[in-house]
Amino acid sequence: MSGMHESLLNQAPGIPLHQALATTLEEQIRQGAWAVGSAIPPEIALCKLYSISRHTLRHALSTLEDGGLIVRRQGAPTRVISRQRPRKFTQSFNSPADILRYPKDTYRVNVVEEYLECDAALSSLLKVSVGSSWYHIGAVRKQQDSNLIIAWSAFIFCLSLLS
């Protein structure tokens, strides 16, 4: 099956094999080769299919996991969790008060306020230790005159950094 391996190299000249493989697998996920919630083929099968080493495959799978497309757990099948990369937006603030400032014709309604202990999924997203303590506020932003919901915001604060 070296044809698959060669096609990966031909698709992406100058790009490392693990990146070309990650791109190929991401495209297959996007096109629905594996449904959300389903397992992708085992590592051994993918290595054989693409004529690649397990190290190269794991590097590619790590890229997909960091991109929010799959979830991997030792001893369990790798599962598709999304067909597309989640959109991420970050914005820096100088103080908690800055976070809460929005245009004057809108208002915020907190829908969720809870303490969280970081689990494996949140740890992967936040790049922090499992078991760390956080506070989560989930809120909708509404227009003053129409009560139309215009945004959902999730704020996750590290409790050890708040004073």
Rosetta constraint file for C-alpha pairs under 8 A:
AtomPair CA 1 CA 5 HARMONIC 7.37 0.50
AtomPair CA 1 CA 48 HARMONIC 7.35 0.50
AtomPair CA 1 CA 49 HARMONIC 6.32 0.50
AtomPair CA 1 CA 50 HARMONIC 6.86 0.50
AtomPair CA 1 CA 51 HARMONIC 6.29 0.50
AtomPair CA 2 CA 6 HARMONIC 6.14 0.50
AtomPair CA 2 CA 50 HARMONIC 7.03 0.50
AtomPair CA 2 CA 51 HARMONIC 5.69 0.50
AtomPair CA 3 CA 7 HARMONIC 6.08 0.50
AtomPair CA 4 CA 8 HARMONIC 6.35 0.50
AtomPair CA 4 CA 49 HARMONIC 6.97 0.50
AtomPair CA 4 CA 50 HARMONIC 5.07 0.50
AtomPair CA 4 CA 51 HARMONIC 6.98 0.50
AtomPair CA 5 CA 9 HARMONIC 6.52 0.50
AtomPair CA 5 CA 50 HARMONIC 5.05 0.50
AtomPair CA 5 CA 51 HARMONIC 5.45 0.50
AtomPair CA 5 CA 52 HARMONIC 6.94 0.50
AtomPair CA 6 CA 10 HARMONIC 6.06 0.50
AtomPair CA 7 CA 11 HARMONIC 5.92 0.50
AtomPair CA 8 CA 12 HARMONIC 6.58 0.50
AtomPair CA 8 CA 17 HARMONIC 7.10 0.50
AtomPair CA 8 CA 20 HARMONIC 5.98 0.50
AtomPair CA 8 CA 21 HARMONIC 6.60 0.50
AtomPair CA 8 CA 24 HARMONIC 7.80 0.50
AtomPair CA 9 CA 13 HARMONIC 6.03 0.50
AtomPair CA 9 CA 17 HARMONIC 6.70 0.50
AtomPair CA 9 CA 20 HARMONIC 7.32 0.50
AtomPair CA 11 CA 20 HARMONIC 7.36 0.50
AtomPair CA 12 CA 20 HARMONIC 6.05 0.50
AtomPair CA 15 CA 19 HARMONIC 6.58 0.50
AtomPair CA 15 CA 20 HARMONIC 6.56 0.50
AtomPair CA 16 CA 20 HARMONIC 6.45 0.50
AtomPair CA 17 CA 21 HARMONIC 6.04 0.50
AtomPair CA 17 CA 56 HARMONIC 7.18 0.50
AtomPair CA 18 CA 22 HARMONIC 6.03 0.50
AtomPair CA 18 CA 56 HARMONIC 5.24 0.50
AtomPair CA 18 CA 57 HARMONIC 6.54 0.50
AtomPair CA 18 CA 59 HARMONIC 5.99 0.50
AtomPair CA 18 CA 60 HARMONIC 4.85 0.50
AtomPair CA 19 CA 23 HARMONIC 6.15 0.50
AtomPair CA 19 CA 60 HARMONIC 6.15 0.50
AtomPair CA 19 CA 63 HARMONIC 7.95 0.50
AtomPair CA 20 CA 24 HARMONIC 6.23 0.50
AtomPair CA 21 CA 25 HARMONIC 6.09 0.50
AtomPair CA 21 CA 57 HARMONIC 7.47 0.50
AtomPair CA 21 CA 60 HARMONIC 6.09 0.50
AtomPair CA 22 CA 26 HARMONIC 5.93 0.50
AtomPair CA 22 CA 60 HARMONIC 4.57 0.50
AtomPair CA 22 CA 61 HARMONIC 6.66 0.50
AtomPair CA 22 CA 63 HARMONIC 6.59 0.50
AtomPair CA 22 CA 64 HARMONIC 6.50 0.50
AtomPair CA 23 CA 27 HARMONIC 6.14 0.50
AtomPair CA 24 CA 28 HARMONIC 6.36 0.50
AtomPair CA 25 CA 29 HARMONIC 6.21 0.50
AtomPair CA 26 CA 30 HARMONIC 6.08 0.50
AtomPair CA 26 CA 64 HARMONIC 6.99 0.50
AtomPair CA 26 CA 69 HARMONIC 7.72 0.50
AtomPair CA 27 CA 31 HARMONIC 6.12 0.50
AtomPair CA 28 CA 32 HARMONIC 6.29 0.50
AtomPair CA 28 CA 33 HARMONIC 5.30 0.50
AtomPair CA 28 CA 34 HARMONIC 7.48 0.50
AtomPair CA 29 CA 33 HARMONIC 5.60 0.50
AtomPair CA 29 CA 34 HARMONIC 5.84 0.50
AtomPair CA 29 CA 35 HARMONIC 7.59 0.50
AtomPair CA 29 CA 69 HARMONIC 7.97 0.50
AtomPair CA 29 CA 80 HARMONIC 7.57 0.50
AtomPair CA 29 CA 83 HARMONIC 5.57 0.50
AtomPair CA 29 CA 84 HARMONIC 7.92 0.50
AtomPair CA 30 CA 83 HARMONIC 4.68 0.50
AtomPair CA 30 CA 84 HARMONIC 6.05 0.50
AtomPair CA 31 CA 83 HARMONIC 7.76 0.50
AtomPair CA 32 CA 83 HARMONIC 7.24 0.50
AtomPair CA 34 CA 38 HARMONIC 6.19 0.50
AtomPair CA 34 CA 39 HARMONIC 7.15 0.50
AtomPair CA 34 CA 40 HARMONIC 6.34 0.50
AtomPair CA 34 CA 80 HARMONIC 7.05 0.50
AtomPair CA 35 CA 80 HARMONIC 6.85 0.50
AtomPair CA 36 CA 79 HARMONIC 7.60 0.50
AtomPair CA 36 CA 80 HARMONIC 4.96 0.50
AtomPair CA 36 CA 81 HARMONIC 5.25 0.50
AtomPair CA 36 CA 82 HARMONIC 5.79 0.50
AtomPair CA 36 CA 83 HARMONIC 6.75 0.50
AtomPair CA 37 CA 79 HARMONIC 5.88 0.50
AtomPair CA 37 CA 80 HARMONIC 5.32 0.50
AtomPair CA 37 CA 81 HARMONIC 5.69 0.50
AtomPair CA 38 CA 79 HARMONIC 5.44 0.50
AtomPair CA 38 CA 80 HARMONIC 5.83 0.50
AtomPair CA 39 CA 77 HARMONIC 5.73 0.50
AtomPair CA 39 CA 78 HARMONIC 5.42 0.50
AtomPair CA 39 CA 79 HARMONIC 4.26 0.50
AtomPair CA 39 CA 80 HARMONIC 6.32 0.50
AtomPair CA 40 CA 77 HARMONIC 7.25 0.50
AtomPair CA 40 CA 78 HARMONIC 5.92 0.50
AtomPair CA 40 CA 79 HARMONIC 6.06 0.50
AtomPair CA 40 CA 80 HARMONIC 7.02 0.50
AtomPair CA 41 CA 45 HARMONIC 6.20 0.50
AtomPair CA 41 CA 46 HARMONIC 6.40 0.50
AtomPair CA 41 CA 78 HARMONIC 7.95 0.50
AtomPair CA 42 CA 46 HARMONIC 6.41 0.50
AtomPair CA 42 CA 77 HARMONIC 6.90 0.50
AtomPair CA 42 CA 78 HARMONIC 7.63 0.50
AtomPair CA 43 CA 47 HARMONIC 6.03 0.50
AtomPair CA 43 CA 54 HARMONIC 7.03 0.50
AtomPair CA 43 CA 57 HARMONIC 7.31 0.50
AtomPair CA 44 CA 48 HARMONIC 6.24 0.50
AtomPair CA 44 CA 54 HARMONIC 7.49 0.50
AtomPair CA 45 CA 49 HARMONIC 6.02 0.50
AtomPair CA 46 CA 50 HARMONIC 6.07 0.50
AtomPair CA 46 CA 57 HARMONIC 7.67 0.50
AtomPair CA 47 CA 51 HARMONIC 5.49 0.50
AtomPair CA 47 CA 52 HARMONIC 4.96 0.50
AtomPair CA 47 CA 53 HARMONIC 6.00 0.50
AtomPair CA 47 CA 54 HARMONIC 6.14 0.50
AtomPair CA 47 CA 57 HARMONIC 6.73 0.50
AtomPair CA 48 CA 52 HARMONIC 6.84 0.50
AtomPair CA 52 CA 56 HARMONIC 6.46 0.50
AtomPair CA 52 CA 57 HARMONIC 6.90 0.50
AtomPair CA 53 CA 57 HARMONIC 6.41 0.50
AtomPair CA 54 CA 58 HARMONIC 6.04 0.50
AtomPair CA 55 CA 59 HARMONIC 6.21 0.50
AtomPair CA 56 CA 60 HARMONIC 6.33 0.50
AtomPair CA 57 CA 61 HARMONIC 6.10 0.50
AtomPair CA 58 CA 62 HARMONIC 6.00 0.50
AtomPair CA 59 CA 63 HARMONIC 6.47 0.50
AtomPair CA 60 CA 64 HARMONIC 6.51 0.50
AtomPair CA 61 CA 65 HARMONIC 6.09 0.50
AtomPair CA 61 CA 70 HARMONIC 7.87 0.50
AtomPair CA 62 CA 66 HARMONIC 6.06 0.50
AtomPair CA 63 CA 67 HARMONIC 6.15 0.50
AtomPair CA 64 CA 68 HARMONIC 6.45 0.50
AtomPair CA 64 CA 69 HARMONIC 5.49 0.50
AtomPair CA 64 CA 70 HARMONIC 6.04 0.50
AtomPair CA 65 CA 69 HARMONIC 5.70 0.50
AtomPair CA 65 CA 70 HARMONIC 4.86 0.50
AtomPair CA 65 CA 71 HARMONIC 5.75 0.50
AtomPair CA 65 CA 72 HARMONIC 7.30 0.50
AtomPair CA 66 CA 124 HARMONIC 7.60 0.50
AtomPair CA 66 CA 125 HARMONIC 7.95 0.50
AtomPair CA 67 CA 85 HARMONIC 5.71 0.50
AtomPair CA 67 CA 86 HARMONIC 7.52 0.50
AtomPair CA 68 CA 81 HARMONIC 7.24 0.50
AtomPair CA 68 CA 82 HARMONIC 6.82 0.50
AtomPair CA 68 CA 84 HARMONIC 7.93 0.50
AtomPair CA 68 CA 85 HARMONIC 5.70 0.50
AtomPair CA 68 CA 86 HARMONIC 6.44 0.50
AtomPair CA 69 CA 80 HARMONIC 5.93 0.50
AtomPair CA 69 CA 81 HARMONIC 5.45 0.50
AtomPair CA 69 CA 82 HARMONIC 4.76 0.50
AtomPair CA 69 CA 83 HARMONIC 6.29 0.50
AtomPair CA 69 CA 84 HARMONIC 6.46 0.50
AtomPair CA 69 CA 85 HARMONIC 6.08 0.50
AtomPair CA 70 CA 78 HARMONIC 6.73 0.50
AtomPair CA 70 CA 79 HARMONIC 5.46 0.50
AtomPair CA 70 CA 80 HARMONIC 4.38 0.50
AtomPair CA 70 CA 81 HARMONIC 5.11 0.50
AtomPair CA 70 CA 82 HARMONIC 6.86 0.50
AtomPair CA 71 CA 78 HARMONIC 5.87 0.50
AtomPair CA 71 CA 79 HARMONIC 5.46 0.50
AtomPair CA 71 CA 80 HARMONIC 6.57 0.50
AtomPair CA 71 CA 81 HARMONIC 6.60 0.50
AtomPair CA 72 CA 76 HARMONIC 7.33 0.50
AtomPair CA 72 CA 77 HARMONIC 7.01 0.50
AtomPair CA 72 CA 78 HARMONIC 4.73 0.50
AtomPair CA 72 CA 79 HARMONIC 6.69 0.50
AtomPair CA 73 CA 77 HARMONIC 7.18 0.50
AtomPair CA 73 CA 78 HARMONIC 6.89 0.50
AtomPair CA 82 CA 86 HARMONIC 7.98 0.50
AtomPair CA 93 CA 98 HARMONIC 5.92 0.50
AtomPair CA 93 CA 99 HARMONIC 6.34 0.50
AtomPair CA 94 CA 98 HARMONIC 6.53 0.50
AtomPair CA 95 CA 99 HARMONIC 6.98 0.50
AtomPair CA 96 CA 100 HARMONIC 6.83 0.50
AtomPair CA 97 CA 101 HARMONIC 6.61 0.50
AtomPair CA 102 CA 106 HARMONIC 6.93 0.50
AtomPair CA 102 CA 107 HARMONIC 7.69 0.50
AtomPair CA 105 CA 143 HARMONIC 6.06 0.50
AtomPair CA 105 CA 144 HARMONIC 5.19 0.50
AtomPair CA 105 CA 145 HARMONIC 7.66 0.50
AtomPair CA 106 CA 141 HARMONIC 6.57 0.50
AtomPair CA 106 CA 142 HARMONIC 5.40 0.50
AtomPair CA 106 CA 143 HARMONIC 4.39 0.50
AtomPair CA 106 CA 144 HARMONIC 4.90 0.50
AtomPair CA 107 CA 141 HARMONIC 5.63 0.50
AtomPair CA 107 CA 142 HARMONIC 5.42 0.50
AtomPair CA 107 CA 143 HARMONIC 6.55 0.50
AtomPair CA 107 CA 144 HARMONIC 6.42 0.50
AtomPair CA 108 CA 139 HARMONIC 6.40 0.50
AtomPair CA 108 CA 140 HARMONIC 5.71 0.50
AtomPair CA 108 CA 141 HARMONIC 4.46 0.50
AtomPair CA 108 CA 142 HARMONIC 6.30 0.50
AtomPair CA 109 CA 139 HARMONIC 5.42 0.50
AtomPair CA 109 CA 140 HARMONIC 5.39 0.50
AtomPair CA 109 CA 141 HARMONIC 6.43 0.50
AtomPair CA 109 CA 142 HARMONIC 7.75 0.50
AtomPair CA 110 CA 137 HARMONIC 6.71 0.50
AtomPair CA 110 CA 138 HARMONIC 5.87 0.50
AtomPair CA 110 CA 139 HARMONIC 4.13 0.50
AtomPair CA 110 CA 140 HARMONIC 6.53 0.50
AtomPair CA 111 CA 137 HARMONIC 7.53 0.50
AtomPair CA 111 CA 138 HARMONIC 5.55 0.50
AtomPair CA 111 CA 139 HARMONIC 5.12 0.50
AtomPair CA 111 CA 140 HARMONIC 7.04 0.50
AtomPair CA 112 CA 136 HARMONIC 7.27 0.50
AtomPair CA 112 CA 137 HARMONIC 5.37 0.50
AtomPair CA 112 CA 138 HARMONIC 4.65 0.50
AtomPair CA 112 CA 139 HARMONIC 6.67 0.50
AtomPair CA 113 CA 135 HARMONIC 7.44 0.50
AtomPair CA 113 CA 136 HARMONIC 5.68 0.50
AtomPair CA 113 CA 137 HARMONIC 4.60 0.50
AtomPair CA 113 CA 138 HARMONIC 6.55 0.50
AtomPair CA 114 CA 135 HARMONIC 5.85 0.50
AtomPair CA 114 CA 136 HARMONIC 5.31 0.50
AtomPair CA 114 CA 137 HARMONIC 6.72 0.50
AtomPair CA 115 CA 133 HARMONIC 7.33 0.50
AtomPair CA 115 CA 134 HARMONIC 5.86 0.50
AtomPair CA 115 CA 135 HARMONIC 4.48 0.50
AtomPair CA 115 CA 136 HARMONIC 6.16 0.50
AtomPair CA 116 CA 133 HARMONIC 5.92 0.50
AtomPair CA 116 CA 134 HARMONIC 4.99 0.50
AtomPair CA 116 CA 135 HARMONIC 5.76 0.50
AtomPair CA 116 CA 136 HARMONIC 6.81 0.50
AtomPair CA 117 CA 130 HARMONIC 7.67 0.50
AtomPair CA 117 CA 131 HARMONIC 5.33 0.50
AtomPair CA 117 CA 132 HARMONIC 5.72 0.50
AtomPair CA 117 CA 133 HARMONIC 4.86 0.50
AtomPair CA 117 CA 134 HARMONIC 6.21 0.50
AtomPair CA 118 CA 122 HARMONIC 5.67 0.50
AtomPair CA 118 CA 123 HARMONIC 5.84 0.50
AtomPair CA 118 CA 129 HARMONIC 7.23 0.50
AtomPair CA 118 CA 130 HARMONIC 5.08 0.50
AtomPair CA 118 CA 131 HARMONIC 4.88 0.50
AtomPair CA 118 CA 132 HARMONIC 5.31 0.50
AtomPair CA 118 CA 133 HARMONIC 6.35 0.50
AtomPair CA 118 CA 134 HARMONIC 7.07 0.50
AtomPair CA 119 CA 123 HARMONIC 5.87 0.50
AtomPair CA 119 CA 130 HARMONIC 5.28 0.50
AtomPair CA 119 CA 131 HARMONIC 6.33 0.50
AtomPair CA 120 CA 124 HARMONIC 6.18 0.50
AtomPair CA 120 CA 130 HARMONIC 5.89 0.50
AtomPair CA 121 CA 125 HARMONIC 6.46 0.50
AtomPair CA 122 CA 126 HARMONIC 5.97 0.50
AtomPair CA 122 CA 127 HARMONIC 7.98 0.50
AtomPair CA 123 CA 127 HARMONIC 5.32 0.50
AtomPair CA 123 CA 128 HARMONIC 5.06 0.50
AtomPair CA 123 CA 129 HARMONIC 5.90 0.50
AtomPair CA 123 CA 130 HARMONIC 5.56 0.50
AtomPair CA 124 CA 128 HARMONIC 7.19 0.50
AtomPair CA 128 CA 132 HARMONIC 7.48 0.50
AtomPair CA 133 CA 158 HARMONIC 6.41 0.50
AtomPair CA 133 CA 159 HARMONIC 5.83 0.50
AtomPair CA 133 CA 160 HARMONIC 7.38 0.50
AtomPair CA 134 CA 156 HARMONIC 6.44 0.50
AtomPair CA 134 CA 157 HARMONIC 5.42 0.50
AtomPair CA 134 CA 158 HARMONIC 4.61 0.50
AtomPair CA 134 CA 159 HARMONIC 5.16 0.50
AtomPair CA 135 CA 155 HARMONIC 7.99 0.50
AtomPair CA 135 CA 156 HARMONIC 5.57 0.50
AtomPair CA 135 CA 157 HARMONIC 5.09 0.50
AtomPair CA 135 CA 158 HARMONIC 6.57 0.50
AtomPair CA 135 CA 159 HARMONIC 6.48 0.50
AtomPair CA 136 CA 154 HARMONIC 7.01 0.50
AtomPair CA 136 CA 155 HARMONIC 5.62 0.50
AtomPair CA 136 CA 156 HARMONIC 4.48 0.50
AtomPair CA 136 CA 157 HARMONIC 6.46 0.50
AtomPair CA 137 CA 154 HARMONIC 5.77 0.50
AtomPair CA 137 CA 155 HARMONIC 5.08 0.50
AtomPair CA 137 CA 156 HARMONIC 6.50 0.50
AtomPair CA 138 CA 152 HARMONIC 7.27 0.50
AtomPair CA 138 CA 153 HARMONIC 5.73 0.50
AtomPair CA 138 CA 154 HARMONIC 4.45 0.50
AtomPair CA 138 CA 155 HARMONIC 6.35 0.50
AtomPair CA 139 CA 152 HARMONIC 5.72 0.50
AtomPair CA 139 CA 153 HARMONIC 5.23 0.50
AtomPair CA 139 CA 154 HARMONIC 6.44 0.50
AtomPair CA 140 CA 149 HARMONIC 6.47 0.50
AtomPair CA 140 CA 150 HARMONIC 7.46 0.50
AtomPair CA 140 CA 151 HARMONIC 5.64 0.50
AtomPair CA 140 CA 152 HARMONIC 4.51 0.50
AtomPair CA 140 CA 153 HARMONIC 6.27 0.50
AtomPair CA 141 CA 149 HARMONIC 5.74 0.50
AtomPair CA 141 CA 150 HARMONIC 5.69 0.50
AtomPair CA 141 CA 151 HARMONIC 5.07 0.50
AtomPair CA 141 CA 152 HARMONIC 6.32 0.50
AtomPair CA 141 CA 153 HARMONIC 7.72 0.50
AtomPair CA 142 CA 146 HARMONIC 7.88 0.50
AtomPair CA 142 CA 147 HARMONIC 5.20 0.50
AtomPair CA 142 CA 148 HARMONIC 5.26 0.50
AtomPair CA 142 CA 149 HARMONIC 4.35 0.50
AtomPair CA 142 CA 150 HARMONIC 5.61 0.50
AtomPair CA 142 CA 151 HARMONIC 7.27 0.50
AtomPair CA 143 CA 147 HARMONIC 5.03 0.50
AtomPair CA 143 CA 148 HARMONIC 5.38 0.50
AtomPair CA 143 CA 149 HARMONIC 6.62 0.50
AtomPair CA 143 CA 150 HARMONIC 6.95 0.50
AtomPair CA 157 CA 161 HARMONIC 7.94 0.50
AtomPair CA 157 CA 162 HARMONIC 7.58 0.50
AtomPair CA 158 CA 162 HARMONIC 6.73 0.50
